[in-house]
Amino acid sequence: MSNIKTCPDCRDYTLKDECQKCGAGVVSPHPPRFSPEDRYGKYRRKLKKITKEGA
Ligand SMILES: [Zn+2]
């Protein structure tokens, strides 16, 4: 079942890789903790911490 994705802008569901309405990239409707954005956030926080300790 699902390769279903949703557009973050339209909140429209599609099976394609991009939104049929606005052409934006679509995302998984239930973005869990594996979201690249979250991982990047963690990484940035870690970097910040290291920098602070190093100073
Ligand atoms: Zn859209």
mmCIF file of the protein (N, C-alpha, C, O) and its ligand, coordinates in Angstrom:
data_MODEL
# 
_entry.id   MODEL 
# 
loop_
_entity.id 
_entity.type 
_entity.pdbx_number_of_molecules 
1 polymer     1 
2 non-polymer 1 
# 
_entity_poly.entity_id                      1 
_entity_poly.type                           'polypeptide(L)' 
_entity_poly.nstd_linkage                   no 
_entity_poly.nstd_monomer                   no 
_entity_poly.pdbx_seq_one_letter_code       MSNIKTCPDCRDYTLKDECQKCGAGVVSPHPPRFSPEDRYGKYRRKLKKITKEGA 
_entity_poly.pdbx_seq_one_letter_code_can   MSNIKTCPDCRDYTLKDECQKCGAGVVSPHPPRFSPEDRYGKYRRKLKKITKEGA 
_entity_poly.pdbx_strand_id                 A 
# 
loop_
_entity_poly_seq.entity_id 
_entity_poly_seq.num 
_entity_poly_seq.mon_id 
_entity_poly_seq.hetero 
1 1  MET n 
1 2  SER n 
1 3  ASN n 
1 4  ILE n 
1 5  LYS n 
1 6  THR n 
1 7  CYS n 
1 8  PRO n 
1 9  ASP n 
1 10 CYS n 
1 11 ARG n 
1 12 ASP n 
1 13 TYR n 
1 14 THR n 
1 15 LEU n 
1 16 LYS n 
1 17 ASP n 
1 18 GLU n 
1 19 CYS n 
1 20 GLN n 
1 21 LYS n 
1 22 CYS n 
1 23 GLY n 
1 24 ALA n 
1 25 GLY n 
1 26 VAL n 
1 27 VAL n 
1 28 SER n 
1 29 PRO n 
1 30 HIS n 
1 31 PRO n 
1 32 PRO n 
1 33 ARG n 
1 34 PHE n 
1 35 SER n 
1 36 PRO n 
1 37 GLU n 
1 38 ASP n 
1 39 ARG n 
1 40 TYR n 
1 41 GLY n 
1 42 LYS n 
1 43 TYR n 
1 44 ARG n 
1 45 ARG n 
1 46 LYS n 
1 47 LEU n 
1 48 LYS n 
1 49 LYS n 
1 50 ILE n 
1 51 THR n 
1 52 LYS n 
1 53 GLU n 
1 54 GLY n 
1 55 ALA n 
# 
loop_
_struct_asym.id 
_struct_asym.entity_id 
A 1 
B 2 
# 
loop_
_chem_comp.id 
_chem_comp.type 
_chem_comp.mon_nstd_flag 
ALA 'L-peptide linking' y 
ARG 'L-peptide linking' y 
ASN 'L-peptide linking' y 
ASP 'L-peptide linking' y 
CYS 'L-peptide linking' y 
GLN 'L-peptide linking' y 
GLU 'L-peptide linking' y 
GLY 'peptide linking'   y 
HIS 'L-peptide linking' y 
ILE 'L-peptide linking' y 
LEU 'L-peptide linking' y 
LYS 'L-peptide linking' y 
MET 'L-peptide linking' y 
PHE 'L-peptide linking' y 
PRO 'L-peptide linking' y 
SER 'L-peptide linking' y 
THR 'L-peptide linking' y 
TYR 'L-peptide linking' y 
VAL 'L-peptide linking' y 
ZN  non-polymer         . 
# 
_pdbx_entity_nonpoly.entity_id   2 
_pdbx_entity_nonpoly.name        ? 
_pdbx_entity_nonpoly.comp_id     ZN 
# 
_pdbx_nonpoly_scheme.asym_id         B 
_pdbx_nonpoly_scheme.entity_id       2 
_pdbx_nonpoly_scheme.mon_id          ZN 
_pdbx_nonpoly_scheme.ndb_seq_num     1 
_pdbx_nonpoly_scheme.pdb_seq_num     101 
_pdbx_nonpoly_scheme.auth_seq_num    101 
_pdbx_nonpoly_scheme.pdb_mon_id      ZN 
_pdbx_nonpoly_scheme.auth_mon_id     ZN 
_pdbx_nonpoly_scheme.pdb_strand_id   A 
_pdbx_nonpoly_scheme.pdb_ins_code    . 
# 
loop_
_atom_site.group_PDB 
_atom_site.id 
_atom_site.type_symbol 
_atom_site.label_atom_id 
_atom_site.label_alt_id 
_atom_site.label_comp_id 
_atom_site.label_asym_id 
_atom_site.label_entity_id 
_atom_site.label_seq_id 
_atom_site.pdbx_PDB_ins_code 
_atom_site.Cartn_x 
_atom_site.Cartn_y 
_atom_site.Cartn_z 
_atom_site.occupancy 
_atom_site.B_iso_or_equiv 
_atom_site.pdbx_formal_charge 
_atom_site.auth_seq_id 
_atom_site.auth_comp_id 
_atom_site.auth_asym_id 
_atom_site.auth_atom_id 
_atom_site.pdbx_PDB_model_num 
ATOM   1   N  N  . MET A 1 1  ? 0.869  -1.178 0.000   1.00 0.00 ? 1   MET A N  1 
ATOM   2   C  CA . MET A 1 1  ? 0.000  0.000  0.000   1.00 0.00 ? 1   MET A CA 1 
ATOM   3   C  C  . MET A 1 1  ? 0.889  1.204  0.000   1.00 0.00 ? 1   MET A C  1 
ATOM   4   O  O  . MET A 1 1  ? 1.126  1.554  -1.156  1.00 0.00 ? 1   MET A O  1 
ATOM   5   N  N  . SER A 1 2  ? 1.413  1.895  0.829   1.00 0.00 ? 2   SER A N  1 
ATOM   6   C  CA . SER A 1 2  ? 1.368  3.219  0.329   1.00 0.00 ? 2   SER A CA 1 
ATOM   7   C  C  . SER A 1 2  ? 2.658  3.882  0.039   1.00 0.00 ? 2   SER A C  1 
ATOM   8   O  O  . SER A 1 2  ? 3.548  4.048  0.874   1.00 0.00 ? 2   SER A O  1 
ATOM   9   N  N  . ASN A 1 3  ? 2.700  4.254  -1.209  1.00 0.00 ? 3   ASN A N  1 
ATOM   10  C  CA . ASN A 1 3  ? 3.703  5.242  -1.579  1.00 0.00 ? 3   ASN A CA 1 
ATOM   11  C  C  . ASN A 1 3  ? 3.051  6.608  -1.585  1.00 0.00 ? 3   ASN A C  1 
ATOM   12  O  O  . ASN A 1 3  ? 3.541  7.535  -2.230  1.00 0.00 ? 3   ASN A O  1 
ATOM   13  N  N  . ILE A 1 4  ? 1.977  6.731  -0.886  1.00 0.00 ? 4   ILE A N  1 
ATOM   14  C  CA . ILE A 1 4  ? 1.241  8.002  -0.935  1.00 0.00 ? 4   ILE A CA 1 
ATOM   15  C  C  . ILE A 1 4  ? 2.017  9.103  -0.231  1.00 0.00 ? 4   ILE A C  1 
ATOM   16  O  O  . ILE A 1 4  ? 2.618  8.916  0.826   1.00 0.00 ? 4   ILE A O  1 
ATOM   17  N  N  . LYS A 1 5  ? 1.970  10.242 -0.868  1.00 0.00 ? 5   LYS A N  1 
ATOM   18  C  CA . LYS A 1 5  ? 2.695  11.399 -0.348  1.00 0.00 ? 5   LYS A CA 1 
ATOM   19  C  C  . LYS A 1 5  ? 1.727  12.562 -0.244  1.00 0.00 ? 5   LYS A C  1 
ATOM   20  O  O  . LYS A 1 5  ? 0.627  12.534 -0.796  1.00 0.00 ? 5   LYS A O  1 
ATOM   21  N  N  . THR A 1 6  ? 2.153  13.565 0.462   1.00 0.00 ? 6   THR A N  1 
ATOM   22  C  CA . THR A 1 6  ? 1.299  14.742 0.575   1.00 0.00 ? 6   THR A CA 1 
ATOM   23  C  C  . THR A 1 6  ? 2.094  16.022 0.342   1.00 0.00 ? 6   THR A C  1 
ATOM   24  O  O  . THR A 1 6  ? 3.265  16.122 0.707   1.00 0.00 ? 6   THR A O  1 
ATOM   25  N  N  . CYS A 1 7  ? 1.440  16.980 -0.263  1.00 0.00 ? 7   CYS A N  1 
ATOM   26  C  CA . CYS A 1 7  ? 2.091  18.267 -0.497  1.00 0.00 ? 7   CYS A CA 1 
ATOM   27  C  C  . CYS A 1 7  ? 2.017  19.117 0.768   1.00 0.00 ? 7   CYS A C  1 
ATOM   28  O  O  . CYS A 1 7  ? 0.933  19.320 1.316   1.00 0.00 ? 7   CYS A O  1 
ATOM   29  N  N  . PRO A 1 8  ? 3.144  19.605 1.228   1.00 0.00 ? 8   PRO A N  1 
ATOM   30  C  CA . PRO A 1 8  ? 3.150  20.418 2.440   1.00 0.00 ? 8   PRO A CA 1 
ATOM   31  C  C  . PRO A 1 8  ? 2.416  21.752 2.263   1.00 0.00 ? 8   PRO A C  1 
ATOM   32  O  O  . PRO A 1 8  ? 1.977  22.361 3.238   1.00 0.00 ? 8   PRO A O  1 
ATOM   33  N  N  . ASP A 1 9  ? 2.292  22.186 1.043   1.00 0.00 ? 9   ASP A N  1 
ATOM   34  C  CA . ASP A 1 9  ? 1.617  23.456 0.784   1.00 0.00 ? 9   ASP A CA 1 
ATOM   35  C  C  . ASP A 1 9  ? 0.113  23.272 0.631   1.00 0.00 ? 9   ASP A C  1 
ATOM   36  O  O  . ASP A 1 9  ? -0.675 23.911 1.328   1.00 0.00 ? 9   ASP A O  1 
ATOM   37  N  N  . CYS A 1 10 ? -0.286 22.377 -0.303  1.00 0.00 ? 10  CYS A N  1 
ATOM   38  C  CA . CYS A 1 10 ? -1.703 22.173 -0.589  1.00 0.00 ? 10  CYS A CA 1 
ATOM   39  C  C  . CYS A 1 10 ? -2.345 21.170 0.371   1.00 0.00 ? 10  CYS A C  1 
ATOM   40  O  O  . CYS A 1 10 ? -3.567 21.123 0.507   1.00 0.00 ? 10  CYS A O  1 
ATOM   41  N  N  . ARG A 1 11 ? -1.520 20.382 1.025   1.00 0.00 ? 11  ARG A N  1 
ATOM   42  C  CA . ARG A 1 11 ? -2.014 19.256 1.804   1.00 0.00 ? 11  ARG A CA 1 
ATOM   43  C  C  . ARG A 1 11 ? -2.850 18.335 0.921   1.00 0.00 ? 11  ARG A C  1 
ATOM   44  O  O  . ARG A 1 11 ? -3.869 17.787 1.340   1.00 0.00 ? 11  ARG A O  1 
ATOM   45  N  N  . ASP A 1 12 ? -2.390 18.188 -0.293  1.00 0.00 ? 12  ASP A N  1 
ATOM   46  C  CA . ASP A 1 12 ? -3.076 17.338 -1.239  1.00 0.00 ? 12  ASP A CA 1 
ATOM   47  C  C  . ASP A 1 12 ? -2.298 16.040 -1.376  1.00 0.00 ? 12  ASP A C  1 
ATOM   48  O  O  . ASP A 1 12 ? -1.068 16.043 -1.360  1.00 0.00 ? 12  ASP A O  1 
ATOM   49  N  N  . TYR A 1 13 ? -3.009 14.943 -1.510  1.00 0.00 ? 13  TYR A N  1 
ATOM   50  C  CA . TYR A 1 13 ? -2.341 13.648 -1.586  1.00 0.00 ? 13  TYR A CA 1 
ATOM   51  C  C  . TYR A 1 13 ? -2.091 13.243 -3.023  1.00 0.00 ? 13  TYR A C  1 
ATOM   52  O  O  . TYR A 1 13 ? -2.904 13.502 -3.911  1.00 0.00 ? 13  TYR A O  1 
ATOM   53  N  N  . THR A 1 14 ? -0.950 12.601 -3.237  1.00 0.00 ? 14  THR A N  1 
ATOM   54  C  CA . THR A 1 14 ? -0.608 12.138 -4.568  1.00 0.00 ? 14  THR A CA 1 
ATOM   55  C  C  . THR A 1 14 ? 0.292  10.927 -4.478  1.00 0.00 ? 14  THR A C  1 
ATOM   56  O  O  . THR A 1 14 ? 0.924  10.680 -3.452  1.00 0.00 ? 14  THR A O  1 
ATOM   57  N  N  . LEU A 1 15 ? 0.342  10.168 -5.570  1.00 0.00 ? 15  LEU A N  1 
ATOM   58  C  CA . LEU A 1 15 ? 1.282  9.054  -5.632  1.00 0.00 ? 15  LEU A CA 1 
ATOM   59  C  C  . LEU A 1 15 ? 2.544  9.453  -6.391  1.00 0.00 ? 15  LEU A C  1 
ATOM   60  O  O  . LEU A 1 15 ? 3.503  8.686  -6.472  1.00 0.00 ? 15  LEU A O  1 
ATOM   61  N  N  . LYS A 1 16 ? 2.530  10.649 -6.938  1.00 0.00 ? 16  LYS A N  1 
ATOM   62  C  CA . LYS A 1 16 ? 3.667  11.116 -7.719  1.00 0.00 ? 16  LYS A CA 1 
ATOM   63  C  C  . LYS A 1 16 ? 4.752  11.677 -6.798  1.00 0.00 ? 16  LYS A C  1 
ATOM   64  O  O  . LYS A 1 16 ? 4.593  11.754 -5.580  1.00 0.00 ? 16  LYS A O  1 
ATOM   65  N  N  . ASP A 1 17 ? 5.844  12.060 -7.425  1.00 0.00 ? 17  ASP A N  1 
ATOM   66  C  CA . ASP A 1 17 ? 6.952  12.620 -6.649  1.00 0.00 ? 17  ASP A CA 1 
ATOM   67  C  C  . ASP A 1 17 ? 6.804  14.118 -6.429  1.00 0.00 ? 17  ASP A C  1 
ATOM   68  O  O  . ASP A 1 17 ? 7.533  14.728 -5.647  1.00 0.00 ? 17  ASP A O  1 
ATOM   69  N  N  . GLU A 1 18 ? 5.857  14.685 -7.128  1.00 0.00 ? 18  GLU A N  1 
ATOM   70  C  CA . GLU A 1 18 ? 5.627  16.101 -6.906  1.00 0.00 ? 18  GLU A CA 1 
ATOM   71  C  C  . GLU A 1 18 ? 4.139  16.417 -6.938  1.00 0.00 ? 18  GLU A C  1 
ATOM   72  O  O  . GLU A 1 18 ? 3.343  15.667 -7.502  1.00 0.00 ? 18  GLU A O  1 
ATOM   73  N  N  . CYS A 1 19 ? 3.784  17.518 -6.335  1.00 0.00 ? 19  CYS A N  1 
ATOM   74  C  CA . CYS A 1 19 ? 2.388  17.898 -6.236  1.00 0.00 ? 19  CYS A CA 1 
ATOM   75  C  C  . CYS A 1 19 ? 1.786  18.175 -7.605  1.00 0.00 ? 19  CYS A C  1 
ATOM   76  O  O  . CYS A 1 19 ? 2.377  18.876 -8.426  1.00 0.00 ? 19  CYS A O  1 
ATOM   77  N  N  . GLN A 1 20 ? 0.603  17.616 -7.840  1.00 0.00 ? 20  GLN A N  1 
ATOM   78  C  CA . GLN A 1 20 ? -0.057 17.786 -9.127  1.00 0.00 ? 20  GLN A CA 1 
ATOM   79  C  C  . GLN A 1 20 ? -0.594 19.209 -9.269  1.00 0.00 ? 20  GLN A C  1 
ATOM   80  O  O  . GLN A 1 20 ? -0.840 19.673 -10.382 1.00 0.00 ? 20  GLN A O  1 
ATOM   81  N  N  . LYS A 1 21 ? -0.772 19.885 -8.168  1.00 0.00 ? 21  LYS A N  1 
ATOM   82  C  CA . LYS A 1 21 ? -1.335 21.233 -8.212  1.00 0.00 ? 21  LYS A CA 1 
ATOM   83  C  C  . LYS A 1 21 ? -0.263 22.298 -8.333  1.00 0.00 ? 21  LYS A C  1 
ATOM   84  O  O  . LYS A 1 21 ? -0.324 23.148 -9.222  1.00 0.00 ? 21  LYS A O  1 
ATOM   85  N  N  . CYS A 1 22 ? 0.717  22.258 -7.446  1.00 0.00 ? 22  CYS A N  1 
ATOM   86  C  CA . CYS A 1 22 ? 1.692  23.348 -7.420  1.00 0.00 ? 22  CYS A CA 1 
ATOM   87  C  C  . CYS A 1 22 ? 3.086  22.908 -7.851  1.00 0.00 ? 22  CYS A C  1 
ATOM   88  O  O  . CYS A 1 22 ? 3.975  23.744 -8.019  1.00 0.00 ? 22  CYS A O  1 
ATOM   89  N  N  . GLY A 1 23 ? 3.287  21.592 -8.034  1.00 0.00 ? 23  GLY A N  1 
ATOM   90  C  CA . GLY A 1 23 ? 4.566  21.113 -8.523  1.00 0.00 ? 23  GLY A CA 1 
ATOM   91  C  C  . GLY A 1 23 ? 5.649  21.049 -7.448  1.00 0.00 ? 23  GLY A C  1 
ATOM   92  O  O  . GLY A 1 23 ? 6.809  20.764 -7.744  1.00 0.00 ? 23  GLY A O  1 
ATOM   93  N  N  . ALA A 1 24 ? 5.271  21.311 -6.219  1.00 0.00 ? 24  ALA A N  1 
ATOM   94  C  CA . ALA A 1 24 ? 6.238  21.238 -5.137  1.00 0.00 ? 24  ALA A CA 1 
ATOM   95  C  C  . ALA A 1 24 ? 6.594  19.794 -4.813  1.00 0.00 ? 24  ALA A C  1 
ATOM   96  O  O  . ALA A 1 24 ? 5.833  18.877 -5.121  1.00 0.00 ? 24  ALA A O  1 
ATOM   97  N  N  . GLY A 1 25 ? 7.722  19.599 -4.209  1.00 0.00 ? 25  GLY A N  1 
ATOM   98  C  CA . GLY A 1 25 ? 8.094  18.261 -3.783  1.00 0.00 ? 25  GLY A CA 1 
ATOM   99  C  C  . GLY A 1 25 ? 7.152  17.808 -2.689  1.00 0.00 ? 25  GLY A C  1 
ATOM   100 O  O  . GLY A 1 25 ? 6.781  18.586 -1.810  1.00 0.00 ? 25  GLY A O  1 
ATOM   101 N  N  . VAL A 1 26 ? 6.764  16.531 -2.748  1.00 0.00 ? 26  VAL A N  1 
ATOM   102 C  CA . VAL A 1 26 ? 5.838  16.023 -1.749  1.00 0.00 ? 26  VAL A CA 1 
ATOM   103 C  C  . VAL A 1 26 ? 6.585  15.246 -0.674  1.00 0.00 ? 26  VAL A C  1 
ATOM   104 O  O  . VAL A 1 26 ? 7.713  14.798 -0.882  1.00 0.00 ? 26  VAL A O  1 
ATOM   105 N  N  . VAL A 1 27 ? 5.957  15.098 0.441   1.00 0.00 ? 27  VAL A N  1 
ATOM   106 C  CA . VAL A 1 27 ? 6.587  14.408 1.556   1.00 0.00 ? 27  VAL A CA 1 
ATOM   107 C  C  . VAL A 1 27 ? 5.684  13.293 2.055   1.00 0.00 ? 27  VAL A C  1 
ATOM   108 O  O  . VAL A 1 27 ? 4.505  13.227 1.706   1.00 0.00 ? 27  VAL A O  1 
ATOM   109 N  N  . SER A 1 28 ? 6.233  12.443 2.854   1.00 0.00 ? 28  SER A N  1 
ATOM   110 C  CA . SER A 1 28 ? 5.438  11.399 3.471   1.00 0.00 ? 28  SER A CA 1 
ATOM   111 C  C  . SER A 1 28 ? 4.447  12.037 4.434   1.00 0.00 ? 28  SER A C  1 
ATOM   112 O  O  . SER A 1 28 ? 4.803  12.951 5.178   1.00 0.00 ? 28  SER A O  1 
ATOM   113 N  N  . PRO A 1 29 ? 3.196  11.557 4.425   1.00 0.00 ? 29  PRO A N  1 
ATOM   114 C  CA . PRO A 1 29 ? 2.150  12.157 5.255   1.00 0.00 ? 29  PRO A CA 1 
ATOM   115 C  C  . PRO A 1 29 ? 2.432  12.050 6.750   1.00 0.00 ? 29  PRO A C  1 
ATOM   116 O  O  . PRO A 1 29 ? 1.968  12.869 7.542   1.00 0.00 ? 29  PRO A O  1 
ATOM   117 N  N  . HIS A 1 30 ? 3.197  11.033 7.121   1.00 0.00 ? 30  HIS A N  1 
ATOM   118 C  CA . HIS A 1 30 ? 3.503  10.884 8.537   1.00 0.00 ? 30  HIS A CA 1 
ATOM   119 C  C  . HIS A 1 30 ? 5.007  10.905 8.742   1.00 0.00 ? 30  HIS A C  1 
ATOM   120 O  O  . HIS A 1 30 ? 5.611  9.872  9.031   1.00 0.00 ? 30  HIS A O  1 
ATOM   121 N  N  . PRO A 1 31 ? 5.605  12.054 8.598   1.00 0.00 ? 31  PRO A N  1 
ATOM   122 C  CA . PRO A 1 31 ? 7.056  12.123 8.686   1.00 0.00 ? 31  PRO A CA 1 
ATOM   123 C  C  . PRO A 1 31 ? 7.525  11.844 10.110  1.00 0.00 ? 31  PRO A C  1 
ATOM   124 O  O  . PRO A 1 31 ? 7.312  12.662 11.005  1.00 0.00 ? 31  PRO A O  1 
ATOM   125 N  N  . PRO A 1 32 ? 8.141  10.733 10.317  1.00 0.00 ? 32  PRO A N  1 
ATOM   126 C  CA . PRO A 1 32 ? 8.549  10.339 11.660  1.00 0.00 ? 32  PRO A CA 1 
ATOM   127 C  C  . PRO A 1 32 ? 9.903  10.916 12.035  1.00 0.00 ? 32  PRO A C  1 
ATOM   128 O  O  . PRO A 1 32 ? 10.330 11.926 11.476  1.00 0.00 ? 32  PRO A O  1 
ATOM   129 N  N  . ARG A 1 33 ? 10.551 10.301 12.942  1.00 0.00 ? 33  ARG A N  1 
ATOM   130 C  CA . ARG A 1 33 ? 11.838 10.808 13.390  1.00 0.00 ? 33  ARG A CA 1 
ATOM   131 C  C  . ARG A 1 33 ? 12.946 10.589 12.382  1.00 0.00 ? 33  ARG A C  1 
ATOM   132 O  O  . ARG A 1 33 ? 14.071 11.047 12.582  1.00 0.00 ? 33  ARG A O  1 
ATOM   133 N  N  . PHE A 1 34 ? 12.635 9.891  11.297  1.00 0.00 ? 34  PHE A N  1 
ATOM   134 C  CA . PHE A 1 34 ? 13.660 9.661  10.293  1.00 0.00 ? 34  PHE A CA 1 
ATOM   135 C  C  . PHE A 1 34 ? 13.729 10.794 9.285   1.00 0.00 ? 34  PHE A C  1 
ATOM   136 O  O  . PHE A 1 34 ? 14.501 10.739 8.328   1.00 0.00 ? 34  PHE A O  1 
ATOM   137 N  N  . SER A 1 35 ? 12.932 11.803 9.498   1.00 0.00 ? 35  SER A N  1 
ATOM   138 C  CA . SER A 1 35 ? 12.938 12.943 8.605   1.00 0.00 ? 35  SER A CA 1 
ATOM   139 C  C  . SER A 1 35 ? 14.330 13.559 8.497   1.00 0.00 ? 35  SER A C  1 
ATOM   140 O  O  . SER A 1 35 ? 14.963 13.856 9.510   1.00 0.00 ? 35  SER A O  1 
ATOM   141 N  N  . PRO A 1 36 ? 14.803 13.750 7.273   1.00 0.00 ? 36  PRO A N  1 
ATOM   142 C  CA . PRO A 1 36 ? 16.138 14.327 7.050   1.00 0.00 ? 36  PRO A CA 1 
ATOM   143 C  C  . PRO A 1 36 ? 16.274 15.687 7.715   1.00 0.00 ? 36  PRO A C  1 
ATOM   144 O  O  . PRO A 1 36 ? 17.345 16.069 8.186   1.00 0.00 ? 36  PRO A O  1 
ATOM   145 N  N  . GLU A 1 37 ? 15.175 16.394 7.739   1.00 0.00 ? 37  GLU A N  1 
ATOM   146 C  CA . GLU A 1 37 ? 15.190 17.724 8.339   1.00 0.00 ? 37  GLU A CA 1 
ATOM   147 C  C  . GLU A 1 37 ? 15.531 17.633 9.832   1.00 0.00 ? 37  GLU A C  1 
ATOM   148 O  O  . GLU A 1 37 ? 16.317 18.420 10.359  1.00 0.00 ? 37  GLU A O  1 
ATOM   149 N  N  . ASP A 1 38 ? 14.920 16.661 10.484  1.00 0.00 ? 38  ASP A N  1 
ATOM   150 C  CA . ASP A 1 38 ? 15.168 16.474 11.906  1.00 0.00 ? 38  ASP A CA 1 
ATOM   151 C  C  . ASP A 1 38 ? 16.602 16.048 12.165  1.00 0.00 ? 38  ASP A C  1 
ATOM   152 O  O  . ASP A 1 38 ? 17.240 16.516 13.108  1.00 0.00 ? 38  ASP A O  1 
ATOM   153 N  N  . ARG A 1 39 ? 17.099 15.164 11.328  1.00 0.00 ? 39  ARG A N  1 
ATOM   154 C  CA . ARG A 1 39 ? 18.475 14.717 11.485  1.00 0.00 ? 39  ARG A CA 1 
ATOM   155 C  C  . ARG A 1 39 ? 19.433 15.888 11.320  1.00 0.00 ? 39  ARG A C  1 
ATOM   156 O  O  . ARG A 1 39 ? 20.430 16.013 12.031  1.00 0.00 ? 39  ARG A O  1 
ATOM   157 N  N  . TYR A 1 40 ? 19.103 16.719 10.382  1.00 0.00 ? 40  TYR A N  1 
ATOM   158 C  CA . TYR A 1 40 ? 19.947 17.884 10.144  1.00 0.00 ? 40  TYR A CA 1 
ATOM   159 C  C  . TYR A 1 40 ? 19.909 18.822 11.341  1.00 0.00 ? 40  TYR A C  1 
ATOM   160 O  O  . TYR A 1 40 ? 20.925 19.407 11.718  1.00 0.00 ? 40  TYR A O  1 
ATOM   161 N  N  . GLY A 1 41 ? 18.731 18.959 11.932  1.00 0.00 ? 41  GLY A N  1 
ATOM   162 C  CA . GLY A 1 41 ? 18.579 19.794 13.120  1.00 0.00 ? 41  GLY A CA 1 
ATOM   163 C  C  . GLY A 1 41 ? 19.430 19.285 14.266  1.00 0.00 ? 41  GLY A C  1 
ATOM   164 O  O  . GLY A 1 41 ? 20.101 20.048 14.960  1.00 0.00 ? 41  GLY A O  1 
ATOM   165 N  N  . LYS A 1 42 ? 19.384 17.972 14.444  1.00 0.00 ? 42  LYS A N  1 
ATOM   166 C  CA . LYS A 1 42 ? 20.201 17.360 15.493  1.00 0.00 ? 42  LYS A CA 1 
ATOM   167 C  C  . LYS A 1 42 ? 21.672 17.643 15.257  1.00 0.00 ? 42  LYS A C  1 
ATOM   168 O  O  . LYS A 1 42 ? 22.415 18.000 16.171  1.00 0.00 ? 42  LYS A O  1 
ATOM   169 N  N  . TYR A 1 43 ? 22.070 17.474 14.013  1.00 0.00 ? 43  TYR A N  1 
ATOM   170 C  CA . TYR A 1 43 ? 23.462 17.661 13.642  1.00 0.00 ? 43  TYR A CA 1 
ATOM   171 C  C  . TYR A 1 43 ? 23.898 19.092 13.941  1.00 0.00 ? 43  TYR A C  1 
ATOM   172 O  O  . TYR A 1 43 ? 24.996 19.334 14.442  1.00 0.00 ? 43  TYR A O  1 
ATOM   173 N  N  . ARG A 1 44 ? 23.013 20.027 13.623  1.00 0.00 ? 44  ARG A N  1 
ATOM   174 C  CA . ARG A 1 44 ? 23.346 21.434 13.860  1.00 0.00 ? 44  ARG A CA 1 
ATOM   175 C  C  . ARG A 1 44 ? 23.457 21.721 15.348  1.00 0.00 ? 44  ARG A C  1 
ATOM   176 O  O  . ARG A 1 44 ? 24.338 22.459 15.790  1.00 0.00 ? 44  ARG A O  1 
ATOM   177 N  N  . ARG A 1 45 ? 22.549 21.124 16.113  1.00 0.00 ? 45  ARG A N  1 
ATOM   178 C  CA . ARG A 1 45 ? 22.618 21.338 17.560  1.00 0.00 ? 45  ARG A CA 1 
ATOM   179 C  C  . ARG A 1 45 ? 23.912 20.772 18.134  1.00 0.00 ? 45  ARG A C  1 
ATOM   180 O  O  . ARG A 1 45 ? 24.524 21.367 19.021  1.00 0.00 ? 45  ARG A O  1 
ATOM   181 N  N  . LYS A 1 46 ? 24.312 19.632 17.621  1.00 0.00 ? 46  LYS A N  1 
ATOM   182 C  CA . LYS A 1 46 ? 25.532 18.990 18.079  1.00 0.00 ? 46  LYS A CA 1 
ATOM   183 C  C  . LYS A 1 46 ? 26.743 19.884 17.761  1.00 0.00 ? 46  LYS A C  1 
ATOM   184 O  O  . LYS A 1 46 ? 27.625 20.099 18.592  1.00 0.00 ? 46  LYS A O  1 
ATOM   185 N  N  . LEU A 1 47 ? 26.742 20.377 16.558  1.00 0.00 ? 47  LEU A N  1 
ATOM   186 C  CA . LEU A 1 47 ? 27.822 21.262 16.144  1.00 0.00 ? 47  LEU A CA 1 
ATOM   187 C  C  . LEU A 1 47 ? 27.916 22.476 17.059  1.00 0.00 ? 47  LEU A C  1 
ATOM   188 O  O  . LEU A 1 47 ? 29.001 22.881 17.475  1.00 0.00 ? 47  LEU A O  1 
ATOM   189 N  N  . LYS A 1 48 ? 26.767 23.037 17.358  1.00 0.00 ? 48  LYS A N  1 
ATOM   190 C  CA . LYS A 1 48 ? 26.710 24.226 18.188  1.00 0.00 ? 48  LYS A CA 1 
ATOM   191 C  C  . LYS A 1 48 ? 27.285 23.927 19.573  1.00 0.00 ? 48  LYS A C  1 
ATOM   192 O  O  . LYS A 1 48 ? 28.039 24.717 20.142  1.00 0.00 ? 48  LYS A O  1 
ATOM   193 N  N  . LYS A 1 49 ? 26.909 22.773 20.088  1.00 0.00 ? 49  LYS A N  1 
ATOM   194 C  CA . LYS A 1 49 ? 27.381 22.371 21.403  1.00 0.00 ? 49  LYS A CA 1 
ATOM   195 C  C  . LYS A 1 49 ? 28.899 22.226 21.424  1.00 0.00 ? 49  LYS A C  1 
ATOM   196 O  O  . LYS A 1 49 ? 29.584 22.698 22.331  1.00 0.00 ? 49  LYS A O  1 
ATOM   197 N  N  . ILE A 1 50 ? 29.391 21.562 20.398  1.00 0.00 ? 50  ILE A N  1 
ATOM   198 C  CA . ILE A 1 50 ? 30.846 21.364 20.294  1.00 0.00 ? 50  ILE A CA 1 
ATOM   199 C  C  . ILE A 1 50 ? 31.561 22.714 20.243  1.00 0.00 ? 50  ILE A C  1 
ATOM   200 O  O  . ILE A 1 50 ? 32.570 22.931 20.913  1.00 0.00 ? 50  ILE A O  1 
ATOM   201 N  N  . THR A 1 51 ? 31.022 23.590 19.449  1.00 0.00 ? 51  THR A N  1 
ATOM   202 C  CA . THR A 1 51 ? 31.633 24.920 19.298  1.00 0.00 ? 51  THR A CA 1 
ATOM   203 C  C  . THR A 1 51 ? 31.675 25.637 20.639  1.00 0.00 ? 51  THR A C  1 
ATOM   204 O  O  . THR A 1 51 ? 32.667 26.268 21.004  1.00 0.00 ? 51  THR A O  1 
ATOM   205 N  N  . LYS A 1 52 ? 30.559 25.517 21.362  1.00 0.00 ? 52  LYS A N  1 
ATOM   206 C  CA . LYS A 1 52 ? 30.461 26.202 22.647  1.00 0.00 ? 52  LYS A CA 1 
ATOM   207 C  C  . LYS A 1 52 ? 31.489 25.636 23.648  1.00 0.00 ? 52  LYS A C  1 
ATOM   208 O  O  . LYS A 1 52 ? 32.144 26.378 24.380  1.00 0.00 ? 52  LYS A O  1 
ATOM   209 N  N  . GLU A 1 53 ? 31.604 24.315 23.650  1.00 0.00 ? 53  GLU A N  1 
ATOM   210 C  CA . GLU A 1 53 ? 32.554 23.690 24.571  1.00 0.00 ? 53  GLU A CA 1 
ATOM   211 C  C  . GLU A 1 53 ? 33.990 24.033 24.217  1.00 0.00 ? 53  GLU A C  1 
ATOM   212 O  O  . GLU A 1 53 ? 34.862 24.179 25.074  1.00 0.00 ? 53  GLU A O  1 
ATOM   213 N  N  . GLY A 1 54 ? 34.200 24.157 22.875  1.00 0.00 ? 54  GLY A N  1 
ATOM   214 C  CA . GLY A 1 54 ? 35.563 24.421 22.427  1.00 0.00 ? 54  GLY A CA 1 
ATOM   215 C  C  . GLY A 1 54 ? 36.019 25.837 22.746  1.00 0.00 ? 54  GLY A C  1 
ATOM   216 O  O  . GLY A 1 54 ? 37.216 26.095 22.870  1.00 0.00 ? 54  GLY A O  1 
ATOM   217 N  N  . ALA A 1 55 ? 35.070 26.750 22.879  1.00 0.00 ? 55  ALA A N  1 
ATOM   218 C  CA . ALA A 1 55 ? 35.427 28.158 23.028  1.00 0.00 ? 55  ALA A CA 1 
ATOM   219 C  C  . ALA A 1 55 ? 35.969 28.487 24.416  1.00 0.00 ? 55  ALA A C  1 
ATOM   220 O  O  . ALA A 1 55 ? 36.311 29.638 24.689  1.00 0.00 ? 55  ALA A O  1 
HETATM 221 ZN ZN . ZN  B 2 .  ? 0.972  21.506 -3.788  1.00 0.00 2 101 ZN  A ZN 1 
# 
